Amino acid sequence: MMKNKMNRVVFTPMLTMMVVLFLLFAWSSHAVAKPELSDMRIGQKSDKTRVVFDLKRLNKYKVSQLSNPSRLVIDFYQTKNNLSFTKKFVTDSRLFKVRVSQNKKRVRVVLDLHKHGEHHTFVLPKNKAGFERLVVDLQARKKKTSVAKKANIKSVKKLSSKSSKIKPMLASSKSKTPKGSLKINEATRSLLNKESAVFSKPKTLIVAIDAGHGGKDNGAMGANRTKEKAVTLMMAKELKRLIDRQPGMRAVLTREKDVFILLKDRIKIAKKKNADIFISIHADAFHDHSVRGGSVYVLSQGGASSVMARLLAKSENASLQSVTLQGREKDVAFALSDLARDANIRSSHKLAKTVLGEMQKKVKMHKHSVQSAGFAVLKSIDMPSLLIETAFISNPHEARNLVNKKFQRKMASAIVNGLSKFVENNAQKPRWGETLYVHYKVQPGDTLSQIAANYQVSTKVLKKLNKIRNANELYVGKKVKIPLSEKIIATL
């Protein structure tokens, strides 16, 4: 009896209080959502660039402006990072790069700026999706103006003394914990509307994704009866999903369902949607089912780079029509009909090499160098373009991978990383750093000024490019090298 009495736990008032507090703490840790940086959006207007951070519960944060080089640093403390990138290039007049890093204490977002300016921050309450928003507006530094009347200064001082209780919403280098949120008036609501001018992205990079085959064209058949047309569409959709999450980038699909689209229509779709880059997604097939791995191809200027490339091009082109440009002079059609032009070949090789480098880090590759062949789908496109064979659908293991969500995500992520690197290194240069030219054969009655007007360039440029000093040097039959303007290219 004495032993049982000693084993009993006596709940004193102090012990009871401790148990209650422990249970309350355990419950609150599950009930309150952990701070999480979920997404980031960038919008541009003539007077500002707006960066919006979507957060599941905004915790303590800190905004600091640094110089040499100019940058804005935003630290989110005790916050989980759910952003899908670590470094992204942005085409904007104020902001050119976003970097993300993290450690156990904080998530750090660095906004690299073109030059020093002003910034304003404020917090908005939860929206319908359940996200609090930290808004950062980037603006050019305002010019200082002198105050004309002394009376005005007094009135300002008087007003500030009465308003001393109002806490400024401007970000400083001091840490702050949001206790309240700014009320949304109609003006603010319109600015936060994704359809408003602030959130329009006139300089957004557009990537056209072409899911190979479709409809009556099944493409290759996998060992498990998987059809190439199905896996390319799944991969294209995953790639689009990840690209759309990148600041300053957006993807468009040449097909969104199982339909057959002619080659010429795929190209029209990409051009109509003002695509800057074209990527065609496919899945390899070979009679030897042990062959596996991905490959990256560009259009060949001459012959195919390998026997495999030649066979593959023949297979891919079998159900596609060749395209020629109509309604153009022969010299222009020759220059613009396909990617055999040196400029686009070089741009496409740069893109392919960068994407291949990132793919090699995440997935097995069949070829570790950029391949080339006469792919019809890459012809008649005046932008950096490549064809990606994601894996061998004829290999049983890879056929299963191609329908696996995890593999699709891994492959798409590698391609997006490659795209981002390519854009970061080349986007600031016109036409990806390459100038496109056409050779015009002078006809009877032609003058240099007429030729220049037809191609929307200046006579000064033509003279310098062709080393023409006087009118006598322009004769019938002479070939004049002419740089193509953006306006001419846009009409293709």
C-alpha angles and dihedrals in degrees: 000000000000090000094053091049092054092052094055117104112230112211104215118186090257094052091046091053091050092052092049092050092049092051091047091051092048091049094047092050089060097036097054114069115238113248108263134180099219107170146352128214132189127202132175135214131169093261102032149017112225122207116190123193116200112210136180095224114345113235130185112322140177132207120199131177117212134186137214091063104023112239143146118225121203117189120194109195124215089358130139115235114227098164113125098220142053099198130018133175116226126199101219137126093237106024124046107166141021121204127189128195135160145190135175093286105042151358112237123204116188119197108201109209132203090226142350115285144142127291134194127192134191138164126238125201125248117300126211090280090058097250127136112212132218107200122201118189117197117203139168115263110269119236115250115247126196120239111244101203131042090214089066091058091054092050091051092051091049092050093048092053091054091046096048092116092061110096114219117242093211115118118243135178090266121099116248138188114214110238097169141008135237114259114243114240123185093266092053091044091055091050091052093048107110089221093057125103093257092062096042112108109209092170097044114139109241120209118195112211116199114198103208122242121349140171112018089001105079095175116205121353119229129226089255092047090263112155120226092222090061099048094045090055092049091049092046092053092049090048090051091050092055095042091052089057092059117096110248095012134098133176132215126193125223087211131014099186142026099295134130113244123185118237093246090053093050089055092046090053092052093048095043090055091049094243118190096193131029124207123180116200121210142154121231126236129193136170090240102073093196092069112103144163139074131281137195120219138188130188112280121238089204130356129347117283093231143005088256091053092051093050092045094051090050090052096046093046095049096091098031130089124233114242130217129183115249130208097025132112114263094250092052092044089051092052095045105033098093147349093275085104109109093233098059093037089057093045091048092048090052091051094044094048092051094047091045090053091056094043091054089060094058112023138035113267127207093199122032095197132057111274127208135203141146099278111176092207090063095052125103093021117124097199137074103290138176142170120226122203098200097194143324108284087191089066110085094218094048092043087061090046092054092063093042115105093213092054092046090052092048093049094045092047091054092050091049091051089053092048091051093051092048092049092047092055099040113020096091091060119083112256090000092301095305128109116212119220138191128199112226122197110221113241129204110282095021120139127193091243092053092050090048092050092049091055096036096240131118124261088233091061092048092049093050095044094048097034092239113164102172141011093260090070091065108083137160111280095022113135113230120200110224127187112226115237123222089248092058092046091048091060094060 
